[in-house]
Amino acid sequence: MPHAAHVRDTTDQVRSQPVMNSIIYIVGLVVVVLFILSFLGLR
């Protein structure tokens, strides 16, 4: 089961990197804001 161990290692790395999580969160927020602005602009 080397694949399962590799997945567990990557999840541990992601959990120990809150900066990466916040970057993904910020990017998601920017995409949502741009989508809302374009939707209002198209109307």
C-alpha positions, 0 to 999 in steps of 0.5 A: 500500500505505498500509494495510501502512505504517499497520500497520507504524507501529502495530507500531512504536508498540506495540514502543516502549511496553513499558508497554502490553505489561505492562498487557495481560500483567497483565490477561491474568493477572488474567483467568486467575486469576479464571477459575481461582478461579471454576472452583474455587468452582463445584466 
